[in-house]
């Protein structure tokens, strides 16, 4: 079964996730910190309810498939088909009432991302891709996603979710890139990557990502003609330090500065 055959099912996963999440958004929601010490890593009942709903649907329709998600233990993560789930990517924005968060759903076949979706139920947008093509569906209708050309860092619009998420060493590397671009912006989480695919953002540089943070976005960006790797220019499927760009020239220039 090819990735395209899973498209309708991924829509169902996004539907049940959205139904679980929306009753919690912009309400007096209890927030827990997943880290006992150090930085603040929030989780809410909305995160858990959405992932529970998606896992139940996968178990019902594809019991042999593996599942790797943010909120619960991995299941059959070595299965030929494995789902990557992040019920609310951007929980910090979610608890602040900001709509720049999304549900990430990715499917890997033999450890290769073959289909991905970012769904934002509050604004009704969905970004999907299968590495060969990518599309947008939402209030603005439906259209093909195509990353824009950008010849150099001097012309680039750069996003990172927060400079505070880098270690001191990583921040020094990131700063070299930021000083070169036309415009740096902060925030966005998964939305920034989708804006690469949509042709509005040229570069995203981040660190500390888990696999489920990036795997669902890889088929979308690559399907739009962009590129996603780690800071060494290698596969991004394991997460970590990530560079995504709409143009290979900007990607190469960022890689060079990050490893200078």
N, C-alpha and C positions, 0 to 999 in steps of 0.2 A: 504494500500500500504506500503510495507516494504522499508527499507533504500536502499536495492539493486536496487529497481525499480527507484530510483532517481539518480543513478550513471551516466547514460547517460546525464541527464539534468544538473547535476553539471558540467560535462565536457563542456556543451554548455555555462554555466555561466562563466566558466573560459576562454573559447574562446573569448566571447564578452568583458570580462574585459581586457584580454591581448591585444586585438585589440584597445581598448581605451587607454591603458597605454603606449604601446611601442613607439608610435610616440613622446612621451614627454621625454622618458628616455635618459639621457645624451644630453640634449638640454639646451638652455638658457631659463630655466623654471622659471616663476614667483612663488615666495613662500610667503605664508601668514602665520602669527602666529595666531593660534586659541586662545591663551591666551593673554589677554590684559595686564596682569601684571605677573611678575615672569618668570618661565621657558619658553623655546622655544618649542612650539608644532606645527610643520609645517603642512600645508595642501597645496596641489597643484591642478591645473586643472585636472591632471591625476587621483588623488583620486576621485574627484567628477564625472568625466566622466565615470570611471569604475563602480562606485556604481550606477550611473544613469542607465547605460546599463543593469546591473544585475537586478536592481529593475524592469525595464520595462519588462524583460523576465519573471520574476516571476509573475508579474501582468498579463501578457498575458496567461501564462500556468496554474497558480495556484492562481487565484484571491482571494480565501478564506484564503490563507496562510498569516501569519504575517511576518514582516520583521523588524529586528533590525540591523542597520548599523552605522558605525562611523560618516558618513558625513551628514546624514539627519534624520529627526524625525522618531520615531518608528511608525510602522503601524500594528494594530491588534496583538500586542505583547502577548496577552493572547489567541491567536488562538491555536488549538491543534498542528498544524504544524507551526513552526516559523523558518525562515532563519536568520542566523547570518552572517553578511558580514563586512569584513575589506578589502577594495579594495587594499590598499597598507600597509601591516604591515611592518614597517621599513621605513617610509617616510624619516627619517633623513639619512639613508643609500642611499635611492633613490636619494635625492637631491645632495648627495655627489658623485653620479655616481658609487656607489658600488653595486654589484648585490645580496647582502644578504638582500633581501626583497621578499615579496610574497603576493599573493592574498589569503585571507582566506575565505572559504565558509563552513558554518556549517548548519546542519539541526537538529532541536530539535522536538521530538514528546512528547507532554505532559511534557515539560521542561527537557526532558532527551536527551542529544546529541546522535544521532543515525548514523550520517554520517558526515564526514569532509574531506576537501581537502585543501592542500596548493599548489598553482600553481605558478611557477616562469617562466613567458613567455620568458624572455630574454635568459635564459639558457635552456629552454624547459623541465623543470622538474615538475612532479606532484607527490605528496604524498597523498594517500587516505586511509581511514579506516572506518570501521563500528563497532568498538569495539571488533568484533570477529576475524578480520584479517585486515591486512594493506598491501599496495603494493606501489612500486615505478615504475614510468614510465619516461623515459628520454633518453638522449644520450647514457647512459650505458645500454639501453634495458629495460626490465621489470623484476621485481623480487619481491618476498615476503619480507616484512620488519619484522625483528626480533630483538628486543632489546637484548643487550648483558648482560651476567651475570657479576656482580661485587660484590665481597664479602664484601668490606668495603670502607669507605670514603678514606682511605689511598691509595687506588688503583684508585680512581675516577677522571674522567675529568669533571670539573664543568664549566658551562657557566652561565653568567648573561649578559643582554644587556648592562647595565652600572651601576657601583656602585653609580653613582651620582643620580640615580633615586630613591634611598632609602631615607627615613627620617633618622635622626640621630639614632633613636631607632632601626629602621629596619637594618641600616648599622651595628650596633653593633652585632645584631643577625646573619646577613649574614657573618660577619668577623669570627665568631666562626666556621662556616662551611668551609669557604675558607682556614683557617689555617690548616685544617685537610686533605684536598684533595691533590692528587698528582699534579694536574695541573689545575689552574683556567684560564679561557679565557673570553674575553669580546666581545660584539657585537652579531650579529646573529639574534636577534628578533625571528621571527617564525622559521627560519632555525635551530636554536639550538634545538628546540623541535623535529623537524623532524629528526635531527641527533641522538636523543635518539632512535627514532623508527628504524632508519637505523643501529644502533649498533655502533656508533662512539663516542657518548657522553653519560655519565652516569647520569648526574644530572643538572637540571636547577633550579635556585632559583631566583624569581623575586617578585616585589610588584607593586601595583598601576595599575594592569591590568583591563581592561573592559571585560565584558562577551564575546564580539566579538573577543577579542584578544586571548582567550583561548578555547572557546567552539569548534571551528572547529578542534582544535588540539587534543582534548581529544579522539575522536574515533580512530585517527591515532596511538597515543601512546599506548592506551589500546589494540588496535588491534594487535600491535606488541609485546604485553606482558608486557608493562610498566605500570606505575601508575602515576596519576595526582591528587593532592588534594590541598587544601589551607594549610597554615602553621599549622593549627590545626588538619590536617589529615581528614578534611571533604570535601564535594563536592566542586569542583572548578568552577561550572557552573556560579557563579555570579562574577567571577574574583577576584580581590584583590591581596592578597599575595599568590603566587603560588609556589609549589614544584612539579617538575616532575622528574621521575627517571626510568631507565630501569630495575632496580633490587629493589625489595621490601626491601632488607636489607639496601641498601644505602639510600632509601627513609626514612626508620624508623630512621636511625642514624641522618639524616639531620633534621628531625622533632624534635628529642630530643634536638639537639643543638640550633635550632631556638627558642625553648620554654624554654631554660634553665634559 
